[in-house]
């Protein structure tokens, strides 16, 4: 059965249309305001939010830029409800053997959730740098579980040791370096602005 806009209730397209409307109204913007900010016509935006038009990747990219999120984040937000329990064997692990960095997505991003928990591990001497914030103003809390890490944010270097916690909002480049003598293991909690 289809709803009045012609979309299958509960389909990804219907949830995407609803989410785009929620993002706009949550900011208190009219369609005209969103049109001004995105450069997309008011009629296209209206049809998109009503589910009468399938968005192109370029259109989604423009809207995501205005809303301060990646396309992948937006698509995650329209998936079904996140599981309450994320078993350790289902947590995605990514390794960069060249730099000595291991990243475990302990509690990955999901629909309606603003926070995420990551476990990071850097070998002694390893460095990981990011050229910019994926979302400007991203709130981060880094808690060192074992070892020492030097974090450069906003041009300042912070030495964070076992048990210490560094809190910051990320607006530009960042650098994580493990000075040794052993590896560092930390929990990184991120919260979207």
Short mmCIF file of the C-alpha atoms (twelve columns), coordinates in Angstrom:
data_MODEL
# 
_entry.id   MODEL 
# 
loop_
_atom_site.group_PDB 
_atom_site.id 
_atom_site.type_symbol 
_atom_site.label_atom_id 
_atom_site.label_alt_id 
_atom_site.label_comp_id 
_atom_site.label_asym_id 
_atom_site.label_seq_id 
_atom_site.Cartn_x 
_atom_site.Cartn_y 
_atom_site.Cartn_z 
_atom_site.pdbx_PDB_model_num 
ATOM 1   C CA . UNK A 1   0.000  0.000  0.000  1 
ATOM 2   C CA . UNK A 2   1.297  3.462  -0.908 1 
ATOM 3   C CA . UNK A 3   0.686  6.694  0.975  1 
ATOM 4   C CA . UNK A 4   -0.740 9.860  -0.611 1 
ATOM 5   C CA . UNK A 5   2.641  10.896 -2.038 1 
ATOM 6   C CA . UNK A 6   3.027  7.570  -3.804 1 
ATOM 7   C CA . UNK A 7   5.781  6.242  -1.517 1 
ATOM 8   C CA . UNK A 8   5.721  2.918  0.258  1 
ATOM 9   C CA . UNK A 9   5.187  3.742  3.952  1 
ATOM 10  C CA . UNK A 10  8.378  3.048  5.851  1 
ATOM 11  C CA . UNK A 11  10.495 2.767  2.684  1 
ATOM 12  C CA . UNK A 12  13.959 4.329  2.605  1 
ATOM 13  C CA . UNK A 13  12.686 6.984  0.179  1 
ATOM 14  C CA . UNK A 14  9.781  7.879  2.475  1 
ATOM 15  C CA . UNK A 15  12.080 8.051  5.500  1 
ATOM 16  C CA . UNK A 16  14.598 10.172 3.553  1 
ATOM 17  C CA . UNK A 17  11.862 12.625 2.504  1 
ATOM 18  C CA . UNK A 18  10.660 12.863 6.119  1 
ATOM 19  C CA . UNK A 19  14.202 13.318 7.467  1 
ATOM 20  C CA . UNK A 20  14.952 16.144 5.049  1 
ATOM 21  C CA . UNK A 21  11.786 17.894 6.240  1 
ATOM 22  C CA . UNK A 22  12.781 17.344 9.886  1 
ATOM 23  C CA . UNK A 23  16.233 18.834 9.294  1 
ATOM 24  C CA . UNK A 24  14.740 21.978 7.773  1 
ATOM 25  C CA . UNK A 25  11.972 22.495 10.332 1 
ATOM 26  C CA . UNK A 26  14.309 21.636 13.201 1 
ATOM 27  C CA . UNK A 27  16.337 24.693 12.245 1 
ATOM 28  C CA . UNK A 28  13.220 26.838 11.949 1 
ATOM 29  C CA . UNK A 29  13.830 27.438 8.237  1 
ATOM 30  C CA . UNK A 30  11.152 27.992 5.645  1 
ATOM 31  C CA . UNK A 31  11.480 26.401 2.218  1 
ATOM 32  C CA . UNK A 32  12.474 29.846 0.930  1 
ATOM 33  C CA . UNK A 33  15.299 30.076 3.494  1 
ATOM 34  C CA . UNK A 34  16.587 26.605 2.610  1 
ATOM 35  C CA . UNK A 35  16.394 27.515 -1.069 1 
ATOM 36  C CA . UNK A 36  18.485 30.638 -0.436 1 
ATOM 37  C CA . UNK A 37  21.096 28.678 1.541  1 
ATOM 38  C CA . UNK A 38  21.319 25.696 -0.826 1 
ATOM 39  C CA . UNK A 39  20.739 27.243 -4.245 1 
ATOM 40  C CA . UNK A 40  17.983 24.654 -4.902 1 
ATOM 41  C CA . UNK A 41  14.593 25.933 -6.025 1 
ATOM 42  C CA . UNK A 42  11.770 26.113 -3.495 1 
ATOM 43  C CA . UNK A 43  9.532  23.907 -5.662 1 
ATOM 44  C CA . UNK A 44  12.218 21.217 -5.949 1 
ATOM 45  C CA . UNK A 45  12.725 21.240 -2.178 1 
ATOM 46  C CA . UNK A 46  8.979  20.998 -1.575 1 
ATOM 47  C CA . UNK A 47  8.608  18.077 -3.998 1 
ATOM 48  C CA . UNK A 48  11.654 16.398 -2.438 1 
ATOM 49  C CA . UNK A 49  10.271 16.645 1.114  1 
ATOM 50  C CA . UNK A 50  6.870  15.344 -0.039 1 
ATOM 51  C CA . UNK A 51  8.557  12.382 -1.710 1 
ATOM 52  C CA . UNK A 52  7.457  13.349 -5.213 1 
ATOM 53  C CA . UNK A 53  11.039 13.621 -6.445 1 
ATOM 54  C CA . UNK A 54  14.021 11.319 -5.990 1 
ATOM 55  C CA . UNK A 55  17.130 13.310 -5.065 1 
ATOM 56  C CA . UNK A 56  20.279 13.072 -7.132 1 
ATOM 57  C CA . UNK A 57  23.643 12.598 -5.420 1 
ATOM 58  C CA . UNK A 58  24.513 16.214 -6.295 1 
ATOM 59  C CA . UNK A 59  21.292 17.497 -4.732 1 
ATOM 60  C CA . UNK A 60  21.811 15.450 -1.570 1 
ATOM 61  C CA . UNK A 61  25.382 16.719 -1.425 1 
ATOM 62  C CA . UNK A 62  24.206 20.351 -1.542 1 
ATOM 63  C CA . UNK A 63  21.649 19.759 1.200  1 
ATOM 64  C CA . UNK A 64  24.131 17.859 3.374  1 
ATOM 65  C CA . UNK A 65  26.571 20.760 3.112  1 
ATOM 66  C CA . UNK A 66  23.863 23.149 4.325  1 
ATOM 67  C CA . UNK A 67  22.929 20.770 7.163  1 
ATOM 68  C CA . UNK A 68  26.572 20.097 8.149  1 
ATOM 69  C CA . UNK A 69  26.622 16.339 7.636  1 
ATOM 70  C CA . UNK A 70  27.958 13.827 5.156  1 
ATOM 71  C CA . UNK A 71  25.688 11.980 2.721  1 
ATOM 72  C CA . UNK A 72  26.602 8.706  4.440  1 
ATOM 73  C CA . UNK A 73  25.541 10.165 7.802  1 
ATOM 74  C CA . UNK A 74  22.210 11.302 6.320  1 
ATOM 75  C CA . UNK A 75  21.591 7.848  4.873  1 
ATOM 76  C CA . UNK A 76  22.436 6.240  8.221  1 
ATOM 77  C CA . UNK A 77  19.856 8.531  9.813  1 
ATOM 78  C CA . UNK A 78  17.066 7.029  7.724  1 
ATOM 79  C CA . UNK A 79  17.862 3.410  8.468  1 
ATOM 80  C CA . UNK A 80  15.656 1.493  10.864 1 
ATOM 81  C CA . UNK A 81  16.101 1.934  14.615 1 
ATOM 82  C CA . UNK A 82  19.613 1.226  15.868 1 
ATOM 83  C CA . UNK A 83  20.161 -1.916 17.908 1 
ATOM 84  C CA . UNK A 84  20.337 -1.366 21.663 1 
ATOM 85  C CA . UNK A 85  23.252 -3.787 21.969 1 
ATOM 86  C CA . UNK A 86  26.253 -3.709 19.627 1 
ATOM 87  C CA . UNK A 87  28.128 -6.983 20.277 1 
ATOM 88  C CA . UNK A 88  31.924 -6.757 20.149 1 
ATOM 89  C CA . UNK A 89  32.113 -9.191 17.224 1 
ATOM 90  C CA . UNK A 90  29.777 -6.909 15.165 1 
ATOM 91  C CA . UNK A 91  31.774 -3.716 15.770 1 
ATOM 92  C CA . UNK A 92  33.565 -2.665 12.616 1 
ATOM 93  C CA . UNK A 93  37.368 -2.588 12.918 1 
ATOM 94  C CA . UNK A 94  39.575 -0.762 10.423 1 
ATOM 95  C CA . UNK A 95  43.347 -1.039 10.356 1 
ATOM 96  C CA . UNK A 96  45.901 1.147  8.682  1 
ATOM 97  C CA . UNK A 97  48.921 -1.135 8.834  1 
ATOM 98  C CA . UNK A 98  51.187 1.521  7.340  1 
ATOM 99  C CA . UNK A 99  50.568 4.089  10.072 1 
ATOM 100 C CA . UNK A 100 49.966 1.641  12.919 1 
ATOM 101 C CA . UNK A 101 46.415 2.892  13.581 1 
ATOM 102 C CA . UNK A 102 43.456 0.662  14.521 1 
ATOM 103 C CA . UNK A 103 39.913 2.104  14.769 1 
ATOM 104 C CA . UNK A 104 36.979 0.179  16.292 1 
ATOM 105 C CA . UNK A 105 33.478 1.598  15.816 1 
ATOM 106 C CA . UNK A 106 32.153 0.639  19.263 1 
ATOM 107 C CA . UNK A 107 28.844 2.487  18.900 1 
ATOM 108 C CA . UNK A 108 28.514 3.648  15.281 1 
ATOM 109 C CA . UNK A 109 26.419 6.641  14.161 1 
ATOM 110 C CA . UNK A 110 22.750 5.972  13.498 1 
ATOM 111 C CA . UNK A 111 19.373 7.575  12.879 1 
ATOM 112 C CA . UNK A 112 18.384 10.118 15.472 1 
ATOM 113 C CA . UNK A 113 21.538 9.592  17.530 1 
ATOM 114 C CA . UNK A 114 24.069 12.406 17.719 1 
ATOM 115 C CA . UNK A 115 26.863 10.551 19.476 1 
ATOM 116 C CA . UNK A 116 29.312 7.842  18.559 1 
ATOM 117 C CA . UNK A 117 31.992 5.920  20.494 1 
ATOM 118 C CA . UNK A 118 35.270 4.912  18.857 1 
ATOM 119 C CA . UNK A 119 38.174 2.944  20.289 1 
ATOM 120 C CA . UNK A 120 41.511 3.965  18.818 1 
ATOM 121 C CA . UNK A 121 44.943 2.374  19.065 1 
ATOM 122 C CA . UNK A 122 48.210 3.833  17.821 1 
ATOM 123 C CA . UNK A 123 51.564 2.065  17.839 1 
ATOM 124 C CA . UNK A 124 54.548 3.857  19.387 1 
ATOM 125 C CA . UNK A 125 55.777 6.489  16.943 1 
ATOM 126 C CA . UNK A 126 52.574 6.391  14.860 1 
ATOM 127 C CA . UNK A 127 50.819 9.563  13.702 1 
ATOM 128 C CA . UNK A 128 47.357 10.104 12.241 1 
ATOM 129 C CA . UNK A 129 46.420 13.509 10.834 1 
ATOM 130 C CA . UNK A 130 43.114 14.896 9.571  1 
ATOM 131 C CA . UNK A 131 43.107 17.955 7.337  1 
ATOM 132 C CA . UNK A 132 39.788 19.260 8.623  1 
ATOM 133 C CA . UNK A 133 36.696 18.524 10.662 1 
ATOM 134 C CA . UNK A 134 34.150 16.311 8.867  1 
ATOM 135 C CA . UNK A 135 31.517 18.484 10.535 1 
ATOM 136 C CA . UNK A 136 32.727 21.873 11.851 1 
ATOM 137 C CA . UNK A 137 32.148 22.150 15.592 1 
ATOM 138 C CA . UNK A 138 32.160 18.378 16.127 1 
ATOM 139 C CA . UNK A 139 32.386 17.811 19.888 1 
ATOM 140 C CA . UNK A 140 35.010 15.268 20.930 1 
ATOM 141 C CA . UNK A 141 36.001 13.750 24.271 1 
ATOM 142 C CA . UNK A 142 39.177 11.673 24.208 1 
ATOM 143 C CA . UNK A 143 39.822 9.425  27.230 1 
ATOM 144 C CA . UNK A 144 43.157 7.596  27.292 1 
ATOM 145 C CA . UNK A 145 42.766 4.016  28.531 1 
ATOM 146 C CA . UNK A 146 46.463 3.030  28.270 1 
ATOM 147 C CA . UNK A 147 49.590 4.895  27.206 1 
ATOM 148 C CA . UNK A 148 50.153 8.466  26.048 1 
ATOM 149 C CA . UNK A 149 48.984 10.426 23.013 1 
ATOM 150 C CA . UNK A 150 49.853 13.923 21.832 1 
ATOM 151 C CA . UNK A 151 46.881 15.644 20.211 1 
ATOM 152 C CA . UNK A 152 47.204 18.822 18.192 1 
ATOM 153 C CA . UNK A 153 43.993 20.843 17.833 1 
ATOM 154 C CA . UNK A 154 43.592 24.569 17.154 1 
ATOM 155 C CA . UNK A 155 47.386 24.842 16.885 1 
ATOM 156 C CA . UNK A 156 48.010 23.607 20.440 1 
ATOM 157 C CA . UNK A 157 49.635 20.306 21.435 1 
ATOM 158 C CA . UNK A 158 48.061 18.455 24.380 1 
ATOM 159 C CA . UNK A 159 49.782 15.489 26.033 1 
ATOM 160 C CA . UNK A 160 47.097 13.103 27.278 1 
ATOM 161 C CA . UNK A 161 48.115 10.196 29.526 1 
ATOM 162 C CA . UNK A 162 46.393 7.129  31.013 1 
ATOM 163 C CA . UNK A 163 43.166 8.225  32.712 1 
ATOM 164 C CA . UNK A 164 43.265 11.789 31.314 1 
ATOM 165 C CA . UNK A 165 40.428 13.205 29.214 1 
ATOM 166 C CA . UNK A 166 40.721 15.974 26.605 1 
ATOM 167 C CA . UNK A 167 37.539 17.764 25.471 1 
ATOM 168 C CA . UNK A 168 37.306 20.002 22.418 1 
ATOM 169 C CA . UNK A 169 35.216 21.097 19.462 1 
ATOM 170 C CA . UNK A 170 36.887 20.345 16.172 1 
ATOM 171 C CA . UNK A 171 36.875 23.164 13.613 1 
ATOM 172 C CA . UNK A 172 40.035 22.493 11.631 1 
ATOM 173 C CA . UNK A 173 42.943 20.099 11.269 1 
ATOM 174 C CA . UNK A 174 43.939 17.675 14.007 1 
ATOM 175 C CA . UNK A 175 46.864 15.354 14.649 1 
ATOM 176 C CA . UNK A 176 47.184 12.312 16.922 1 
ATOM 177 C CA . UNK A 177 50.719 11.103 17.720 1 
ATOM 178 C CA . UNK A 178 51.845 8.308  20.043 1 
ATOM 179 C CA . UNK A 179 55.275 9.284  21.440 1 
ATOM 180 C CA . UNK A 180 55.786 5.852  23.038 1 
ATOM 181 C CA . UNK A 181 57.476 3.987  24.526 1 
ATOM 182 C CA . UNK A 182 54.448 1.689  24.072 1 
ATOM 183 C CA . UNK A 183 51.192 1.952  22.115 1 
ATOM 184 C CA . UNK A 184 48.252 4.100  23.215 1 
ATOM 185 C CA . UNK A 185 44.636 2.951  23.465 1 
ATOM 186 C CA . UNK A 186 41.857 5.481  23.890 1 
ATOM 187 C CA . UNK A 187 38.094 5.971  23.728 1 
ATOM 188 C CA . UNK A 188 36.880 8.838  21.550 1 
ATOM 189 C CA . UNK A 189 33.329 10.043 22.036 1 
ATOM 190 C CA . UNK A 190 32.017 12.323 19.288 1 
ATOM 191 C CA . UNK A 191 28.807 14.345 19.384 1 
ATOM 192 C CA . UNK A 192 27.382 16.187 16.404 1 
ATOM 193 C CA . UNK A 193 26.755 19.894 17.012 1 
# 
